[in-house]
């Protein structure tokens, strides 16, 4: 079987100060942003680092899950596949699906950006304290395909904007 050219997308949410996590969890609860993540990645392959996996420690439903870890004995839930590197994870994911997403953490996103065709970036409109931050990616040479604004409301403590960039 030859190489299949399957596009790669990144999807993540960050605050205005580039925070993506605090104590191993998302530092916000935004139901509509979570639904955007779920609907965008459903029926696709998702690649994540070990710390991102530890946020939920189970297979994300209706997705082909790949966790990058060099720990061969690291316990993974049923339905979660292990890869020792981003390249191995991409190979597994591309064999399984025609849509592949890198969903975190910060190092995986940084390493995958140069290979990505599409980026879904949610910007949470707040400066949020945390302990995990994503790089400020340079989207020069990318085009903004869409921007969806979501105001703060009774169910969302912060407003946010969802950007879709493509090369």
C-alpha positions as CSV (number, residue, x, y, z in Angstrom):
1,X,0.0,0.0,0.0
2,X,1.4,3.4,-1.0
3,X,1.5,6.7,0.9
4,X,-1.9,8.3,1.2
5,X,-2.0,12.1,1.1
6,X,-4.3,12.9,4.0
7,X,-4.6,16.5,5.1
8,X,-3.7,17.5,8.6
9,X,-5.5,20.0,10.8
10,X,-4.8,21.5,14.2
11,X,-7.6,22.3,16.6
12,X,-7.1,24.1,20.0
13,X,-8.4,26.8,22.2
14,X,-6.3,29.4,23.9
15,X,-6.7,32.6,26.0
16,X,-5.5,36.0,24.8
17,X,-2.3,35.3,26.8
18,X,-1.9,31.9,25.0
19,X,-2.9,29.8,28.0
20,X,-4.2,26.4,27.1
21,X,-4.2,24.6,30.5
22,X,-4.0,24.7,34.2
23,X,-3.4,21.7,36.5
24,X,-3.8,19.3,33.6
25,X,-7.3,20.7,32.6
26,X,-8.8,23.4,30.4
27,X,-9.1,26.5,32.5
28,X,-12.6,27.4,31.3
29,X,-16.0,25.8,30.7
30,X,-17.4,26.9,27.4
31,X,-20.1,24.5,26.2
32,X,-20.5,25.9,22.7
33,X,-16.7,25.8,22.1
34,X,-16.6,22.2,23.3
35,X,-19.4,21.4,20.9
36,X,-17.4,23.0,18.1
37,X,-14.5,20.8,19.0
38,X,-16.7,17.7,19.1
39,X,-18.5,18.3,15.9
40,X,-15.3,19.3,14.0
41,X,-13.3,16.2,15.1
42,X,-16.1,13.6,15.1
43,X,-15.5,10.6,12.8
44,X,-11.8,11.6,12.3
45,X,-8.5,10.6,13.8
46,X,-7.2,12.7,16.8
47,X,-3.6,12.8,17.8
48,X,-2.6,14.1,21.3
49,X,0.3,14.1,23.7
50,X,0.2,12.1,26.9
51,X,-0.6,15.1,29.1
52,X,-3.5,16.0,26.9
53,X,-4.8,12.4,27.1
54,X,-4.5,12.5,30.9
55,X,-7.1,15.3,30.9
56,X,-9.8,12.7,30.1
57,X,-7.9,9.3,30.2
58,X,-10.3,7.6,27.9
59,X,-10.9,7.3,24.1
60,X,-12.8,10.3,22.7
61,X,-16.0,8.8,21.3
62,X,-16.5,8.5,17.6
63,X,-12.8,9.2,16.9
64,X,-9.6,7.1,16.2
65,X,-7.5,8.1,19.2
66,X,-3.7,8.2,19.1
67,X,-1.6,9.2,22.1
68,X,2.1,10.1,21.7
69,X,4.2,8.7,24.5
70,X,7.7,7.1,24.6
71,X,6.6,5.1,27.7
72,X,5.8,1.6,26.2
73,X,4.1,0.5,29.4
74,X,2.0,3.6,29.8
75,X,-1.6,2.4,30.4
76,X,-4.1,3.5,27.7
77,X,-7.8,2.9,27.6
78,X,-9.4,0.5,25.2
79,X,-9.5,1.9,21.8
80,X,-6.6,4.3,22.3
81,X,-3.5,3.7,20.1
82,X,0.1,4.4,21.2
83,X,2.8,6.1,19.0
84,X,6.3,6.9,20.0
85,X,6.6,10.1,17.9
86,X,4.4,12.5,15.9
87,X,5.5,10.9,12.7
88,X,4.4,7.5,13.9
89,X,1.1,8.9,15.1
90,X,0.5,10.6,11.7
91,X,1.2,7.2,10.0
92,X,-1.3,5.4,12.2
93,X,-3.9,8.1,11.9
94,X,-3.6,8.5,8.1
95,X,-4.0,4.7,7.6
96,X,-7.2,4.8,9.7
97,X,-8.9,8.0,8.5
98,X,-9.2,10.6,5.8
99,X,-9.3,13.4,8.4
100,X,-6.6,13.9,11.0
101,X,-6.4,16.4,13.8
102,X,-3.7,17.2,16.3
103,X,-5.5,18.4,19.4
104,X,-2.6,19.1,21.8
105,X,-0.6,19.6,23.9
106,X,1.5,22.6,23.2
107,X,4.6,20.7,21.9
108,X,2.5,18.5,19.5
109,X,0.8,21.6,18.1
110,X,4.1,23.4,17.6
111,X,5.7,20.4,15.9
112,X,2.7,19.7,13.7
113,X,2.1,23.3,12.5
114,X,4.6,23.1,9.6
115,X,2.7,20.0,8.3
116,X,-0.8,21.3,8.7
117,X,-3.1,22.4,6.0
118,X,-5.8,23.8,8.3
119,X,-5.9,25.3,11.8
120,X,-9.0,25.8,14.0
121,X,-8.0,28.3,16.7
122,X,-10.4,29.4,19.3
123,X,-9.4,32.6,21.1
124,X,-11.0,33.0,24.5
125,X,-11.4,36.7,25.2
126,X,-9.7,36.8,28.6
127,X,-6.2,36.8,30.2
128,X,-6.3,33.5,32.0
129,X,-3.7,32.2,34.5
130,X,-2.4,28.8,33.8
131,X,0.7,26.6,33.6
132,X,0.5,25.5,30.0
133,X,0.8,27.9,27.1
134,X,0.9,27.5,23.3
135,X,3.2,29.4,21.1
136,X,1.9,32.5,19.3
137,X,1.8,31.0,15.8
138,X,2.6,33.1,12.8
139,X,-0.3,32.8,10.3
140,X,1.4,34.9,7.6
141,X,0.9,33.0,4.4
142,X,-2.3,31.5,5.7
143,X,-5.8,32.8,4.8
144,X,-8.6,33.3,7.2
145,X,-11.4,31.2,5.9
146,X,-13.9,31.9,8.6
147,X,-14.4,33.7,11.9
148,X,-17.3,32.8,14.3
149,X,-17.8,35.2,17.2
150,X,-19.5,34.0,20.4
151,X,-20.4,36.5,23.0
152,X,-20.2,36.0,26.8
153,X,-23.6,34.9,28.1
154,X,-25.2,33.0,31.0
155,X,-23.7,29.7,29.9
156,X,-20.3,31.1,28.8
157,X,-18.2,33.0,31.3
158,X,-16.0,34.4,28.5
159,X,-16.8,35.4,24.9
160,X,-14.6,33.7,22.2
161,X,-13.8,33.7,18.5
162,X,-13.2,30.6,16.4
163,X,-10.8,31.2,13.5
164,X,-10.3,28.8,10.6
165,X,-7.0,29.2,8.7
166,X,-5.9,27.4,5.6
167,X,-2.7,27.3,3.6
